[in-house]
Amino acid sequence: MVKINRTELDWLGYRADEVIDKLHYREFVTPETRAAFDAAFHQVLGEGQEGSAECELLCRDGSRLPVAIQATAQVTEDGFQHSRATVFDLSERKALEARLEKQALTDPLTGLGNRRYLENQVAMEIARAERSATPLTLIAIDLDHFKRINDTYGHDVGDLVLQAFANTARRVLRDGNVLCRMGGEEFAVLVPNTTRGEALQIAERLREAVATTPARVGLDSTADGTLSYSASLGVSLVKAGETSLKPAIKRADQGLYSAKQAGRNRAHWEGA
């Protein structure tokens, strides 16, 4: 580097005398993004004599700065002399992209992952289960008589019950369990490295926690400000060779239907 402005020095956390004539700009580019940087520089050296790339810079404090670099070449009769680059800080854009991606995968009411999030996790969890030769189970959950709750107390109370369930489930489930809201009053839990007996124990523990933890809905809705509710659960194994959750969801839903037919507020295994 033969010249660098104060703004970028501030970004990187260096003084000019530490950089100019001492370091190559490529040294600031993270190893993971150097290929993009190198490709852009080759474009600068080519006939187009300009190139651009998105990459990350390593700052002095160890942080990484996402940037866009646009460069042009200075060429004279003697050939290439130097390149001149304009560097744009992409931190705000990347943060916005991350927020939007999270929003796309998150149920806004409960803060849980949504169906799309579960689908994104499936391939990874199935592959992990195959590599480790460990079982993977799915629990389908439906809140009992939820329409009656909405009809009797209103949708605002129904929303509080959904949020209460999400909080209870987070407290009961282990780290590594993938809990999602599938839509309406339907939820699902993907449970890695869990046998049939263990999955049924988890489902029963969750069922009991729901049945014994009333939702707080406010004194305007009930005499004591709480509302008791229950859940039915269907449990099934994700079988070897299955590349998607559709078969397991179908089986778990059948188990859920059997639990409701048997009186609700219970968990049922479906292995067919």
N, C-alpha and C positions, 0 to 999 in steps of 0.2 A: 504494500500500500504506500502511495506517495502523497495522498491527501485524504482527509476525512473530516467531516464537519462536526461541530460541537454537539449537535443533537444526537447523532449516532454514538458518539463517544459517551454521552450521558446514558444512553440506552444500555450500552455494553459495560459501562462502569470502568472505563480506562482513561488515561491521559494521552494526549497526542504523542508525547515523547516516548510512550511505551509501545506505540503502534506503528507510527510512520517510519518507513525504511527498515522495520524490524520484523513485521509479521505479514504473512500472506492472508488475504481476506478469507480464503478457504478454511483457515484454521478456526475461524469463528463459527463456521457452519457445522451443525450437528452431524455425526456420522450417518444418522438415518436419512438425512435430506441432502447429503453431498452429491448423490447421483443426479438429482434434479438440478442442483447448482452447476455441476460439471457439464450437463447437457446444455444448459443455457449459455455457458461460457463458450462451448464449442460452436454454438450458433453465432455468437459474437465474432468468433474468428472466421466464420464462413462467409459466403457471399452476401448474406443478408446483413451482416455486421451489426446485428442487434439480437437480443434474447431476453427472456424473462422466466422467472421461476418463483414458486412459493417454497420457502424453506424455513428452518428455525436457526436462530443464532444462539450460541452459548455465551451467556453474560458472566461477568467476573464473579458474581455472587452464586453462581450455579444454576440460576434460573434460565429458562429458555424463552426466547422472544420470537413469535411467529411473524414473518415478514414476507413481503412481495418485493422482488428485485427486478428492476428493468434496467438493462445495460445496453450501451452502444459502444462501438469501437472507433477509435481515432486512428485512421490509416493515412499514411503519406506515401510519396513515391518510393520511399525506402521500406514500406511495409507497415505492419502493425506497430503502433507506438504504445497505446494504452487503452483501457476501457473506462468508461464513465458510467457509474451506476446510481440510480435513484432508489432508495430503500423506503418502503412504506410499512409502518407498524400495523399489523393485523390483529393485535390483541383484542380490541373491542369487537371486531367482526367475528373472530374465532369464539369469543365468549358468547356472542349472540347466537352463533350457529349451535354451540353446545347447549344453550338454553332451549332453543327451538327443537333440537333433537330429543332432549329430555322430555319436553312437553309432548312431543309426538308419541312417546313411549309411556307416558304417565297418565293415570286417571286423575283428573283435576279435583274430584270430590274427596277421594280417600288418600291420594298421594301414592297409591300402589302402582305397580306396573300394570299396563293394560294388556289386552289380547295380543297386540303386536309385539309388546315386550316379551311376553311368554314365547311367542313364535320365534323371536330372535334368540332366546336362550336354549331352545329345544335342541338344535343341531349340536351345540357345544356340550350339553348335558348328556345327550345320547352317545356322542363320540367318547366322552369321558367314561361313561358307564361301560362301553365296549372295551376300551383300553384297560380298564381296571377290573373287568369281569365282575362288576358289582351291580346289584339290582337298582332300578330306577322306578319309582312309583308316582302315581298321580292321584290327587285327592280333589274331587269336585264337590263344591259346597253351594247350597242354596238356603237362603234364610226363609224359615217357615212362615207362611201366611203373611208375606210381606205386602201383598196387595191390600189385605185387610188393614194393615198398619197405615198405609197411605190413605185409604178410604176413610178410616176412622179419625186419624190425627192430622192428616195433611202431609204433603210431600216434604215440607221442611223437617218434620219429625222423622219421616222416612230417611231423609239424608243424614240426620243425626245418628240413626240406627246403623246405617251403612258405615259411617265414620267410626262408630263405637266398635263394630265388628272388626274393622281394619286394625284398630288399636289393640283390641284383645288378641287378634291373631298374631300381630307382630310380637306381642309379649310372650305368647305360648310357643311359637315356632322357633326352630334353631337357626343359627347363622348357616347360610348355604341353601336353605329352603327358598324356593322361588314362589312368592305369593303374588297373585294378580287378581284384578277385578275383570271378569270376562264381559260384564255388562249387566245392567239392572241389579238384581240381588244375587247374581251368580259370581262365584269366585273359584279359583283353582290354586292348588299348591303342587309344585313339582318338587319331589323329595328324593334327592340323590342318596345312593348307598343305603337303602332301607329295604328290609325284607317285608313280606306280607304282615307278619306279626308286629313288627316295629311300626309300619305305616298305620295299621289299625290302632295301635296305642297312641300315636300322634293324633289321629283323627278323633279318637275318643277323648283325649285330653283337650283338644280344641272344642269339641262339642260340649263338654262339661263346663269349660271356662265361659263359653257363650251363655249357657243356660243359667249360670250362677253370677253373671256380671251384667246387670241391667244397664241399658243405655241411659245416659243423662239427657233428658229432653226438656227440662225446665218446668217450673211450677205452673206455667200457663197451659201446659199440656196434660199433666197428671197431678194427682194430689200430692205425691212426694217428689215430683220432678224426675222420676225414673220410669223406664218402660222395659219390662222383661220380654225377651224374645228367645227363639231357639233356632237351630240350624240342623239340616239333614246333610249327610255326607256320603259320597260314593267313592270307593277306593279301588284302584286297579293297578296292575303292573304294566309298565312299558316293556313289551316283549322284545326279545332279541330279534334283530333283523328289521324291526320297524324303524322307518326313517323319518316319520312324522308323528305328531301326537294324536292325529285324527282317530286311529283305532283305539288308543287308550282313553281318549275323551269319550268316545262312544260307549266303551265298557263302563267307565266311571259314571257316566250319565245314567246308564242302566242300573248301576248300583244305587245311585241317588234316587232314582224312581222307586226301586225296591224299598229303600229306607222310608220314603214318604208313604208308600202303600202299607208299610208295616206300622204306621202311626206317627211318623216324623220324629225329630229330635233323637236321631240315632245314626250310626255309621254302618255301612254295608259294603262288604267286599264283593267285587264282581270279577271273576277270573275266566269267564267264558271267552 
